[in-house]
């Protein structure tokens, strides 16, 4: 038993020994384990490499997609910018066309206004103050009638009517003083001297625009304005008897006419300020023309009534005789009764003057609204030589037509050259010549 037990034990121990040798041999275990680990490492590396490659591919794909999206966004942005630039260019072209059309209408109406004013004074040569009052109070009735219809049509809003009235009061005062002083001096001065003195209006415009609007005019614009003034002076003063017209008048009436043009220039600059200010108050909108004209004319009539004692004395009419003077002027205007002798042409000529003058004022204010005070002044100035030429035509009630001044052609050439110099743009980056930019 013992031997068997020993043998079993031996066999068992050998088996255990053999088992240990087979499973855990020191020489075979290390190579197997190292090979397994190496294989695992290779697999992991391949997986990591594939994962890295896959990740890089996804990132590159995202980058490509993102870059494509950015390029599409840039393309869309460029398209929008191009459309905006095209729309802006189109708006600028449309605006220039509107300004040119309005300027042409202002020139035509300006010629008619000057000619008809001279014709209206033929029947009312003894009643120029009556003509001034008829125009003043007639404007109030007509403008407010138009304003009423435009309000009910929805063109004029309550916000426009509720604007501060202080600027309109100043407009009325300037218009009253300018119109009264201009007609008083115009009754004494000759017809040829008034266009010469009217060139001070352009000088006042430049100065007042620079002071109150902060305009900075280029050198060519200032030179162009001066050439326009010189051209008008050459055109008017080159006649045979026109050179003595200012010398024959007293200094007082000459200075009064210059003061009248200063007041008119201040009035136009103030209206431009009103348009700019109301554009901010109305949040991008703009006040209607007839709001400005209606309130301005109403306050002008009010100040005319207050200044009647002074104005009647200025016109050579005693204030005590003013009622009878206005009565006689109304009889002459209606061309009825025994006092209508020498009033041939009334009431047609005065009414034509009032209608054309009203249309001229509306056109001039519209041009001022879409451009500037200086541009409207240039358009009005351009009508002067055309008016001189119109007086050479056989007009009714004036008598013998005046001859064309010797320097008419040269003066017109200088005037047109001045307009071209003013409108010339030195570079593409400069501001538009139609509306000089404020500082």
Beta strands, then each sheet from edge to edge (+ up, - down):
end
